[in-house]
Amino acid sequence: MTMNPTHLIIHGRVQGVFYRDWTVTTARQLGVNGWVRNLPDGTVEAHLEGDAEAVETMIATMQDGPPAARVERIERADAETQGCESFRRR
């Protein structure tokens, strides 16, 4: 399995619309590990680890998010592996 640790900042209407809970559920379904949290500036930060294909699928899915979310853009950067064993909300 090729690991693809990735750091994301999600911009748009992503707080107060169940984006984090949706992210946890979706990541677990795809077998992606990591975490997600709200930031004070209204964005959402996420760290993804797992099979490269699963991570890419997760990022593509995060562009839409749950029904009430309106994602404007996702900033993406390579990250160091943190050894996450599941996906959780911070």
DSSP file (Angstrom, degrees, kcal/mol; ACC not computed):
  #  RESIDUE AA STRUCTURE BP1 BP2  ACC     N-H-->O    O-->H-N    N-H-->O    O-->H-N    TCO  KAPPA ALPHA  PHI   PSI    X-CA   Y-CA   Z-CA
    1    1 A M              0   0    0      0, 0.0     2,-0.6     0, 0.0    50,-0.0   0.000 360.0 360.0 360.0 131.2    0.0    0.0    0.0
    2    2 A T        -     0   0    0      2,-0.0    50,-1.9     1,-0.0     2,-0.2  -0.802 360.0-140.9 -89.5 119.2    1.3    3.4   -0.9
    3    3 A M  B     -A   51   0A   0     -2,-0.6    48,-0.2    48,-0.2    46,-0.1  -0.549  17.4-173.9 -80.6 145.8    0.8    5.9    1.9
    4    4 A N        -     0   0    0     46,-1.4     2,-0.2    -2,-0.2    44,-0.1  -0.537   5.0-168.5-139.2  69.2   -0.2    9.4    0.9
    5    5 A P        +     0   0    0      0, 0.0    74,-1.8     0, 0.0     2,-0.4  -0.430  16.9 179.9 -65.4 130.1   -0.2   11.7    4.1
    6    6 A T  E     -BC  48  78B   0     42,-2.5    42,-2.9    72,-0.2     2,-0.4  -0.992  24.0-149.3-139.2 138.2   -1.9   14.9    3.1
    7    7 A H  E     -BC  47  77B   0     70,-3.2    70,-2.2    -2,-0.4     2,-0.4  -0.902  22.8-171.9-106.3 134.7   -2.8   18.2    5.0
    8    8 A L  E     -BC  46  76B   0     38,-2.9    38,-2.3    -2,-0.4     2,-0.4  -0.956  21.7-165.0-130.0 146.1   -5.9   20.1    3.9
    9    9 A I  E     -BC  45  75B   0     66,-2.0    66,-2.9    -2,-0.4     2,-0.5  -0.992  19.4-155.6-123.6 121.7   -7.5   23.4    4.7
   10   10 A I  E     -BC  44  74B   0     34,-3.4    34,-1.9    -2,-0.4     2,-0.3  -0.871   9.0-163.7-104.8 124.3  -11.1   23.6    3.5
   11   11 A H  E     + C   0  73B   0     62,-3.0    61,-2.5    -2,-0.5    62,-1.0  -0.762  44.5  48.2-106.6 150.2  -12.6   27.0    2.7
   12   12 A G  E    S- C   0  71B   0     -2,-0.3     2,-1.5    59,-0.3     3,-0.2  -0.886 107.9 -18.7 127.4-155.8  -16.2   28.0    2.3
   13   13 A R  E    S+ C   0  70B   0     57,-2.3    57,-1.7    -2,-0.3    30,-0.1  -0.692  85.8 128.7 -87.6  86.5  -19.3   27.3    4.4
   14   14 A V        +     0   0    0     -2,-1.5     2,-0.4    28,-0.5     5,-0.3   0.373  44.3  78.2-127.3   0.1  -17.9   24.4    6.3
   15   15 A Q  S    S+     0   0    0     -3,-0.2    29,-0.0    27,-0.2    28,-0.0  -0.928  97.7  18.4-112.1 141.5  -18.6   25.1    9.9
   16   16 A G  S    S+     0   0    0     -2,-0.4    -1,-0.2    -3,-0.0    -3,-0.0   0.620 103.6  89.5  79.4  13.8  -22.0   24.6   11.5
   17   17 A V  S    S-     0   0    0     -3,-0.2    51,-0.3    50,-0.0    52,-0.2   0.091 106.7-101.5-127.9  20.6  -23.1   22.3    8.6
   18   18 A F  S  > S+     0   0    0     50,-0.1     4,-2.4     1,-0.1     5,-0.2   0.719  75.2 142.3  66.7  23.8  -21.9   18.9   10.1
   19   19 A Y  H  >  +     0   0    0     -5,-0.3     4,-2.4     2,-0.2     5,-0.1   0.918  69.3  47.8 -62.0 -43.9  -18.8   18.9    7.8
   20   20 A R  H  > S+     0   0    0     -6,-0.3     4,-2.4     2,-0.2    -1,-0.2   0.941 113.5  45.9 -64.9 -46.9  -16.5   17.4   10.5
   21   21 A D  H  > S+     0   0    0      1,-0.2     4,-2.2     2,-0.2    -1,-0.2   0.910 113.7  49.9 -62.4 -40.9  -18.9   14.6   11.4
   22   22 A W  H  X S+     0   0    0     -4,-2.4     4,-2.7     1,-0.2    -1,-0.2   0.899 109.6  52.3 -61.9 -41.0  -19.6   13.9    7.7
   23   23 A T  H  X S+     0   0    0     -4,-2.4     4,-2.8    -5,-0.2     5,-0.2   0.915 108.5  49.9 -62.7 -43.9  -15.8   13.8    7.2
   24   24 A V  H  X S+     0   0    0     -4,-2.4     4,-2.2     2,-0.2    -2,-0.2   0.942 113.8  45.0 -59.7 -48.7  -15.3   11.3   10.0
   25   25 A T  H  X S+     0   0    0     -4,-2.2     4,-1.9     1,-0.2    -2,-0.2   0.925 115.8  46.2 -62.4 -45.7  -18.0    9.0    8.6
   26   26 A T  H  X S+     0   0    0     -4,-2.7     4,-1.8     2,-0.2    -2,-0.2   0.913 111.9  50.6 -66.0 -43.7  -16.8    9.2    5.0
   27   27 A A  H  X>S+     0   0    0     -4,-2.8     5,-2.8     1,-0.2     4,-0.9   0.913 110.1  50.0 -61.5 -42.9  -13.1    8.7    5.9
   28   28 A R  H ><5S+     0   0    0     -4,-2.2     3,-0.5    -5,-0.2    -1,-0.2   0.891 108.9  52.2 -63.6 -38.7  -13.9    5.6    8.0
   29   29 A Q  H 3<5S+     0   0    0     -4,-1.9    -1,-0.2     1,-0.2    -2,-0.2   0.857 113.7  44.1 -64.0 -34.7  -16.0    4.2    5.1
   30   30 A L  H 3<5S-     0   0    0     -4,-1.8    -1,-0.2    -5,-0.1    -2,-0.2   0.527 114.8-115.0 -88.1  -6.9  -13.1    4.7    2.7
   31   31 A G  T <<5 +     0   0    0     -4,-0.9     2,-0.4    -3,-0.5    20,-0.3   0.782  65.1 147.0  77.5  27.1  -10.5    3.3    5.2
   32   32 A V      < -     0   0    0     -5,-2.8    -1,-0.3    -6,-0.2     2,-0.2  -0.816  32.9-153.9 -97.4 136.2   -8.7    6.7    5.5
   33   33 A N  E     +D   49   0B   0     16,-2.9    16,-2.7    -2,-0.4     2,-0.3  -0.640  43.8  74.9-102.3 163.2   -7.1    7.5    8.9
   34   34 A G  E     -De  48  87B   0     52,-2.9    54,-1.7    14,-0.2     2,-0.3  -0.985  65.5 -82.6 140.7-148.2   -6.4   11.0   10.3
   35   35 A W  E     -De  47  88B   0     12,-1.8    12,-2.5    -2,-0.3     2,-0.3  -0.970  18.8-152.4-155.9 165.8   -8.3   13.8   11.9
   36   36 A V  E     +De  46  89B   0     52,-1.5    54,-3.2    -2,-0.3     2,-0.3  -0.994  18.2 168.0-144.1 143.9  -10.4   16.9   11.2
   37   37 A R  E     -D   45   0B   0      8,-2.6     8,-3.0    -2,-0.3     2,-0.2  -0.994  33.9-109.2-153.7 156.2  -11.0   20.1   13.2
   38   38 A N  E     -D   44   0B   0     -2,-0.3     6,-0.2     6,-0.2   -23,-0.0  -0.597  30.1-146.6 -80.0 146.9  -12.5   23.6   12.9
   39   39 A L    >   -     0   0    0      4,-2.6     3,-1.9    -2,-0.2     4,-0.1  -0.843  24.4-113.1-110.9 154.7  -10.1   26.5   12.9
   40   40 A P  T 3  S+     0   0    0      0, 0.0    -1,-0.1     0, 0.0     4,-0.0   0.733 112.0  63.9 -59.6 -23.5  -10.9   29.9   14.4
   41   41 A D  T 3  S-     0   0    0      1,-0.1     3,-0.1     2,-0.1    -3,-0.0   0.396 121.9 -99.6 -84.4   5.4  -11.0   31.6   11.0
   42   42 A G  S <  S+     0   0    0     -3,-1.9   -28,-0.5     1,-0.4   -27,-0.2   0.411  87.8 115.0  94.4  -1.7  -14.0   29.6    9.8
   43   43 A T        -     0   0    0    -32,-0.1    -4,-2.6   -30,-0.1     2,-0.4  -0.438  61.5-126.3 -91.4 171.9  -12.0   27.0    7.8
   44   44 A V  E     -BD  10  38B   0    -34,-1.9   -34,-3.4    -6,-0.2     2,-0.4  -0.978  17.5-154.2-119.7 135.1  -11.7   23.3    8.5
   45   45 A E  E     +BD   9  37B   0     -8,-3.0    -8,-2.6    -2,-0.4     2,-0.3  -0.876  15.7 179.3-108.3 140.4   -8.3   21.6    8.8
   46   46 A A  E     -BD   8  36B   0    -38,-2.3   -38,-2.9    -2,-0.4     2,-0.4  -0.992  20.4-157.5-141.4 149.4   -7.8   17.9    8.1
   47   47 A H  E     -BD   7  35B   0    -12,-2.5   -12,-1.8    -2,-0.3     2,-0.4  -0.997  18.8-167.7-123.9 124.1   -4.9   15.4    8.0
   48   48 A L  E     +BD   6  34B   0    -42,-2.9   -42,-2.5    -2,-0.4     2,-0.3  -0.922   9.5 174.8-117.0 138.7   -5.4   12.3    5.9
   49   49 A E  E     + D   0  33B   0    -16,-2.7   -16,-2.9    -2,-0.4     2,-0.3  -0.995  32.2  71.5-137.7 144.1   -3.4    9.1    5.8
   50   50 A G  S    S-     0   0    0     -2,-0.3   -46,-1.4   -18,-0.2   -18,-0.1  -0.946  80.7  -5.2 151.1-167.9   -3.9    5.9    4.0
   51   51 A D  B  >  -A    3   0A   0    -20,-0.3     4,-2.6    -2,-0.3     5,-0.2  -0.308  64.7-124.1 -55.2 135.6   -3.8    4.2    0.6
   52   52 A A  H  > S+     0   0    0    -50,-1.9     4,-2.3     1,-0.2     5,-0.2   0.874 110.3  49.5 -54.3 -42.6   -3.1    6.8   -2.1
   53   53 A E  H  > S+     0   0    0      2,-0.2     4,-2.2     1,-0.2    -1,-0.2   0.902 111.4  48.7 -65.8 -40.4   -6.2    5.9   -4.0
   54   54 A A  H  > S+     0   0    0      2,-0.2     4,-2.4     1,-0.2    -2,-0.2   0.897 111.3  50.2 -66.1 -40.3   -8.4    6.1   -0.9
   55   55 A V  H  X S+     0   0    0     -4,-2.6     4,-2.5     2,-0.2    -2,-0.2   0.917 110.8  49.2 -64.2 -43.2   -6.9    9.5    0.0
   56   56 A E  H  X S+     0   0    0     -4,-2.3     4,-2.2    -5,-0.2    -2,-0.2   0.898 111.5  49.3 -63.4 -39.9   -7.5   10.9   -3.5
   57   57 A T  H  X S+     0   0    0     -4,-2.2     4,-2.2     2,-0.2    -1,-0.2   0.906 110.6  51.3 -64.0 -41.5  -11.1    9.6   -3.4
   58   58 A M  H  X S+     0   0    0     -4,-2.4     4,-2.4     2,-0.2    -2,-0.2   0.926 109.7  48.6 -61.7 -46.0  -11.6   11.3    0.0
   59   59 A I  H  X S+     0   0    0     -4,-2.5     4,-0.9     1,-0.2    -1,-0.2   0.910 111.4  49.8 -62.8 -42.4  -10.3   14.6   -1.2
   60   60 A A  H >< S+     0   0    0     -4,-2.2     3,-0.5     1,-0.2     4,-0.4   0.899 112.7  47.6 -62.1 -40.0  -12.5   14.5   -4.3
   61   61 A T  H >X S+     0   0    0     -4,-2.2     4,-2.2     1,-0.2     3,-1.3   0.856 104.5  60.5 -69.2 -35.9  -15.5   13.7   -2.0
   62   62 A M  H 3< S+     0   0    0     -4,-2.4    -1,-0.2     1,-0.3    -2,-0.2   0.723  88.8  72.5 -65.5 -21.3  -14.6   16.5    0.4
   63   63 A Q  T << S+     0   0    0     -4,-0.9     8,-0.4    -3,-0.5    -1,-0.3   0.834 110.6  30.2 -62.2 -31.3  -15.0   19.0   -2.4
   64   64 A D  T <4 S+     0   0    0     -3,-1.3     7,-0.3    -4,-0.4    -2,-0.2   0.873  91.1 172.5 -92.2 -47.7  -18.8   18.5   -2.1
   65   65 A G     <  -     0   0    0     -4,-2.2    -2,-0.1     5,-0.1   -46,-0.1  -0.182  48.8 -21.2  68.3-165.4  -19.1   17.6    1.6
   66   66 A P  S >  S-     0   0    0      0, 0.0     3,-1.5     0, 0.0   -47,-0.1  -0.247  79.1 -93.4 -72.3 167.1  -22.5   17.2    3.2
   67   67 A P  T 3  S+     0   0    0      0, 0.0   -50,-0.0     0, 0.0    -2,-0.0   0.813 122.5  47.8 -54.3 -38.2  -25.6   18.8    1.7
   68   68 A A  T 3  S+     0   0    0    -51,-0.3     2,-0.1     2,-0.0   -50,-0.1   0.625  93.4  97.6 -81.3 -11.8  -25.5   22.1    3.6
   69   69 A A    <   -     0   0    0     -3,-1.5     2,-0.3   -52,-0.2   -55,-0.2  -0.413  53.5-163.7 -77.6 151.5  -21.8   22.7    3.0
   70   70 A R  E     -C   13   0B   0    -57,-1.7   -57,-2.3    -2,-0.1     2,-0.5  -0.818  10.6-161.4-133.6  93.6  -20.5   25.0    0.3
   71   71 A V  E     -C   12   0B   0     -8,-0.4   -59,-0.3    -2,-0.3     3,-0.1  -0.649  12.5-179.9 -80.8 123.1  -16.8   24.3   -0.3
   72   72 A E  E     -     0   0B   0    -61,-2.5     2,-0.3    -2,-0.5   -60,-0.2   0.874  65.2 -23.6 -86.7 -45.3  -15.1   27.1   -2.2
   73   73 A R  E     -C   11   0B   0    -62,-1.0   -62,-3.0     2,-0.0     2,-0.5  -0.987  50.3-135.9-163.3 159.3  -11.6   25.6   -2.3
   74   74 A I  E     -C   10   0B   0     -2,-0.3     2,-0.4   -64,-0.2   -64,-0.2  -0.986  14.7-150.2-124.0 121.4   -9.3   23.1   -0.7
   75   75 A E  E     -C    9   0B   0    -66,-2.9   -66,-2.0    -2,-0.5     2,-0.4  -0.769  22.0-166.0 -86.6 134.1   -5.7   23.9    0.0
   76   76 A R  E     +C    8   0B   0     -2,-0.4     2,-0.3   -68,-0.2   -68,-0.2  -0.961  15.2 167.4-128.8 139.0   -3.6   20.8   -0.1
   77   77 A A  E     -C    7   0B   0    -70,-2.2   -70,-3.2    -2,-0.4     2,-0.1  -0.994  39.6-104.0-146.1 148.3    0.0   20.1    1.0
   78   78 A D  E     -C    6   0B   0     -2,-0.3     2,-0.3   -72,-0.2   -72,-0.2  -0.390  45.0-165.7 -64.5 151.5    2.1   16.9    1.5
   79   79 A A        -     0   0    0    -74,-1.8     2,-0.3   -31,-0.1    -1,-0.0  -0.884  23.2 -98.9-137.2 166.0    2.4   16.0    5.2
   80   80 A E        -     0   0    0     -2,-0.3     2,-0.2     1,-0.1   -74,-0.1  -0.636  48.7-100.1 -82.1 145.0    4.5   13.8    7.4
   81   81 A T        -     0   0    0     -2,-0.3    -1,-0.1     1,-0.1   -32,-0.1  -0.484  32.6-171.7 -65.4 132.4    2.9   10.5    8.5
   82   82 A Q        -     0   0    0     -2,-0.2    -1,-0.1     2,-0.0   -48,-0.0   0.431  39.6-118.5-104.9  -3.5    1.5   10.8   12.0
   83   83 A G        -     0   0    0      1,-0.2     2,-0.1   -50,-0.0   -49,-0.1   0.823  43.5-178.3  71.4  31.3    0.7    7.1   12.5
   84   84 A C        -     0   0    0      1,-0.1    -1,-0.2   -51,-0.1   -51,-0.1  -0.418  16.9-165.7 -65.0 136.4   -3.0    7.7   12.9
   85   85 A E        +     0   0    0     -2,-0.1     2,-0.3   -51,-0.1    -1,-0.1   0.476  69.8   1.7-103.8  -5.7   -4.8    4.4   13.5
   86   86 A S  S    S-     0   0    0    -52,-0.1   -52,-2.9     2,-0.0     2,-0.5  -0.862  82.3 -92.5-157.2-171.6   -8.4    5.6   12.9
   87   87 A F  E     +e   34   0B   0    -54,-0.3     2,-0.3    -2,-0.3   -52,-0.2  -0.977  47.8 167.1-119.4 131.9  -10.1    8.8   11.8
   88   88 A R  E     -e   35   0B   0    -54,-1.7   -52,-1.5    -2,-0.5     2,-0.4  -0.935  35.8-113.8-142.2 163.0  -11.4   11.2   14.5
   89   89 A R  E      e   36   0B   0     -2,-0.3   -52,-0.2   -54,-0.2   -68,-0.0  -0.812 360.0 360.0 -95.2 134.3  -12.8   14.7   15.1
   90   90 A R              0   0    0    -54,-3.2   -53,-0.2    -2,-0.4    -1,-0.1   0.395 360.0 360.0-101.2 360.0  -10.6   17.0   17.1
